[in-house]
Amino acid sequence: MFGPFDAPYMQSALLAGLLLAVPCGLLGVWVVLRGLAFFSHAVGVATFPGVVLGLGLPAIGPFAGSLAAAGAFGVAVSSVETDHRVRGGAVTGLALAAAMATGAVLLTTIAQVSTPVETVLFGSLLGISDTDVARCAVVAVTALGAMALLWTRLEASTFDRAWAEPAGARASRTDVLLLILIGFTVVTALPAVGSLMVSGLLVIPAATARLLCDRLVAMSACAVALCAAEVVIGLALARELDVAPGASIAALGGLGFALAAAVSAARSGLARRAPAT
């Protein structure tokens, strides 16, 4: 490795980031297509109390704590949102606010965590451990296997839900499995980019890919490639500019989306002005 990736810790960060690009890109496409962007972001932030509790109680650990918090959040939201009167993100927002408040209380009282809150919220990709890298590899392989098994069901339940259930696509079960995969991916990404920046890998590249691609397979490949590019360039910039990697990765994602949106708008304008033949 040369340049900004000559140090061992940079190589570990790069490997972890590239592994995360696979599940984040693949699942991110379905997150965008199904309108789950707010929920996915909320899952990351809602793990805050679990991370804090895990840091304060080493017997639990931040990974187990955040996984439990993500699971509790997902169950609470999916259970309450069965009532059509509170759908549309209202329950997600309420549960998110409650989770953040709980985490803030735990941070200053029970847990007595000495870790700076910025590390909890924004992650520390440059300080990622070998265990974290191994978890990134596991979630990458899991996502690839899940997509191979669930791809057809996801297509059916996303684009033609009225047909999916009678045809045996088991849309409800597919929904649950997708939410579990999203939660597992988000929790695994937390040490790298933090609870506030996880959307920079899970949502933004997929949203950008949707502007650039029409076909689902191409969109998924593009999202993975954009995630990987964000990681490589974001890490290099983070080292050169001495900024948080999670923030630089998310900022690059936002810039890429803005450029793609501008190109898409320009193409649409040209298409409207083109004379009919």
C-alpha positions, 0 to 999 in steps of 0.5 A: 500500500502507498500514500495515505494507506501505508500505515497498518491502521489505514489498511484496516480501515480501508478493508473494513470500509470496503467490506461494508460497501457491499451490504450497505450498497446492496441493502441501500437500494431496497431501503431507497426503493421502499422508502425506509431511509428515515427508518434506517437512519433512525435505527443507527441513532436509536442504538445510542443508549445500547452503545453507551450501556455497552461501553459502561458495562464491559460484560455487555460490550457496545456491539451487543448493547447496540444490537439489542437497542436496534432490535428493541427499536425495530420491534417497537416501531413495527408493532405500533405502526400496524395502526394506520393512524400513526403511520408515516414515520410518526412512531419512528420519530417518537421512538428515536427521540426517546432513544436519544434521551435515554442515551443522554441520561445513561451517558451522564449517570448510570454508565459513567462513560469516559469515551467522548460522545463524538466517538459514539455518534460519529464512529472511529474508522481509523481505530477499528479493531480486528474484531470489527473487521471480521464482523464487517466480513460476516455481514458482507457475506450474509448480505450477498447470500441473502440477496441471492435467496431473497432477490425475487421476493424483494422485487415482488413485494416492492413493485407489486405487493398486491400480487406478491402475497397471493403468488406465495412471495411471503411479502410480510416475512420478506419485510421482516428479514430485510429489516433484520438485515438492515439492523445488523448492517447498521450495528456493524457499521457503527464502530466505523462511521457512528450512529449519525453518519451511517446514512452516508453509506447506507442511503446516500450512495443508493439514492445517487445510484437511483438517479444514474441507473434505470435497471435494478441490477445496475443500480445495486452494482452502482451503489456498491461502487459508490460506497467503495469510492466514498470509503477510499477517497473519504479515508484519504481526505480524512488523513490528509485534512485530519478530520473524522472519516465518517464525516468526510465519507458522508460529505462526499456522499452528499456531494456525489448525490448533488452532482448526480441530481444536477446531471439528472435535472439537466438531462430531463430538461434537454429531453423536454426541449428536444423536438419530437420526431 
